[in-house]
Amino acid sequence: MKILAIEKEVPGVDWATISKELMAQEACEVYRMYLSGLLREHYFNEEKCAVLVLECENKAQAQELLGKLPLVEHNLISFEIMELYPYTGYDRIIQS
């Protein structure tokens, strides 16, 4: 199942105080997710928040996976997670 995960910054976080080591750990963990095939696509939106497309069994697996990210573990970011389903709208508008 495809899962869309949109990063939500936690209010009050001072990013200037976050160590480069923690950011490197985050990058390595995201890379491992990508290599595993669970992270299919990743982007930044106009607010510089991560937008991830995951391939997971369900929303619970996605939450567990994202919960292992160092920035999530340290309560610096969170994610809005939603399941994506195939588009079926054509059946409503195209009569065969």
FENVEN-V664550 format. One line per field, one symbol per residue. psi: psi as a letter, one per 30 degrees, with the letter a starting at -180 (. if undefined). burial: 1 if it has 9 or more other ideal C-beta (glycine too) atoms within 8 Angstrom, else 0. A space follows every 50 residues. Layout:
psi = ???
burial = ???
This chain:
psi = kkkkkkkjkkkfkjfffkkeeeeeeeeeeeeeeeeffejekklkafggkk jkjljleleeeeeeefffkeeeeghfllkkkkkklkkgfefffjk.
burial = 01111111010010000100011011001100100001100100000011 1111110010111011001111000110101000000000000000
